[in-house]
């Protein structure tokens, strides 16, 4: 599959399911993804991390579980669903932060008590489904990853991407980031 075809498939996923509510927040999945990517871009993040910020919740668009799974005590493991698709096309600098953004939330809750206090109710619910704050052993394992810093940055972009009515560039604005990431992976 060509790079353009991969981006087209990803954008088709956003068009097909991206208008769905984002897990108890006041934004859609697409709005959340755009806000997260825009936050990364505004922060001067490396282009591959901007791509990761756009794609971090792609698993919500391609898994086959109901949107309200968390309300029924089900962790959709969306980060693993996204990783399984994305790793076929994108370099580790994109896919590993995507895979690790959930554990990054758990990590931040363990090492920064003030972080947990600012979580939205929906994020607090998902935290419990995802295993709660990291244990001391999990903290050590997380910190040993070469992608830990990028995953934490992605998590913080994720956290700010929940503002109803926030203005962002359109999805197409981020196409060059995805194409560059695909090219970096030889795609």
N, C-alpha and C positions, 0 to 999 in steps of 0.2 A: 504494500500500500504506500503510495507517495505521501510526502509530508503534507501537501495540500489536502489530500483525501482524508488524512488523519484529523487535521484541523476541522475539515468540513463535518466529519463524523462527530467530533466533540461538540461543535456548535449546533449540530442537529439535536444532540442530547439536551443541550440547554433550551433549544426552541421547543422540543417535545415535552419536557417535564420541568423546565426551569422556573415556570411561573407558579409552581406549587409553593405553599407556605414553607418557610425555613424553620421547621422544628420548634414551634411555639414562639418564634420571634415575629416581629412586625414587618419583616421583609421576605421576599421570595428567595429561593435558592440562587437564582441568577443575580438578583440585587446583592445578596450577600457575597457571592463570588466576585462580582465586579467591585464592590466596596473593598474587599480584602486585597484584590490585585491593585486597585488604585492606591490604597494605603501603602503597599509595598513600593509601588512606583514613586509615590511622593516622598517616601523615606530614602530613596536612592538605593534601594536593594539591587543586588545583581540581577540581570535579566532572567536568569534561570530561576531565581527565587520569586520574581514577579509571576513567571509562568506557573510555579508551584502554588502561589497564592490564588491564582485564578482556578486552578484544577483541584485544590485540596479537598473539596466536597463533591467531586465528580461522581463518586460512588453512590451518592444519594440519587443521582439521575439515572443510574444504570442497574441498581439492584432491584429485585422484584418484590420487596417487602412493602407493606403499607406505610404511608407517610407518618402515621401516628404510632409506629412501632414502639417508640420510647414510652409512650403513655401506657403501653401494655407490658412494660418490663422487658422489652426486647432490644438488645444492642445490635444494630444492623451491621456493625463492623465495616462501615462505609469506607474507612481508610484502607482496609485490605482489598475491598472490591475495586476501589480506584487504582490502587497499586497494581493489582493483577492485570488490569487493562493498560495502564500507562507504562509499565515497565517494558512492554513490548516495543515501545516507540521512543521513550524519553530517557535522558541520562540520569544517573543516580542523583545528581544535584537537584533534579526536579522530583523524582519519585520517592526518594528517601524522606525528605521533609514532609511530603504528602502522607506517607505511611506512618510517620512519627508524630504528626500533629496532635493526635489524641493522647499519646503517652506524654507529649510535651505539656499538655494541660494538667495531667496527673502529676508530672514532675514539678511544675510551677506551684501547684497546690501544696506539695510536700515541702518545698524549699522557701516559698514566699507566702506565709500565712495571709498577708494582705491581698494577695492575688485571688484567693478563693472568695474573699469577701466581696469582690466586685463581679463575680460571675452572675449571669442572668439566671432566672429560675430554670429555664430550659437547659442551660449549660450545666447547672447544678444537678439536674435530673440525669443528664447523660453522663456526668462524671461518676455518679453512683453506679450506673449500668456498666460503665467502662472499667470499674474496679476501684474507684476512689483514689485518693492520693497515693503516689508511689511509696512503696516500702523503702527502707534504707538501702536494701540490696538493689532494688529497681533504680534508685537514684544513681548508684554507682555505675550500673550497666548503661543507663541513659547517657550519663556524662562521658562515658568512654567512647561513644559513637562519634565518628568524624562529622556527622550531620546534626549533632545535638544543637549547636548554636543556630543553624539554619531552621531547625524545627521549632525552636523557641521563638525566633523572629516570626516565622509563619504563624505560630499560635497567637502571637500578639496582633498580627494583622487580621487574623480570624476573629479575634475578640472585638475589634473595632468595627467590623463589617456588619453591623446590625442596626443601622440608623434609618428609620423610616423616612423616605423622601430624599435621601442624600443624592447629590448629583455626582455622577461618575461618567467617564467615557463609555461609549457603547462597546459591546463585545468585540466587534470588528477591530477596535483600537488595539486589542491585545493579540491579534493574529501574528504580527511580527515577532512577538516574544515566543509564541508557540513554535513558529516556523524556525526561529533561530535555535530553540532548544532541540527540535527534531534534527536540524542540521548538525548540531553539536554531538548528536548521537549517531551520526552517519545516515540519518533518514532524509 
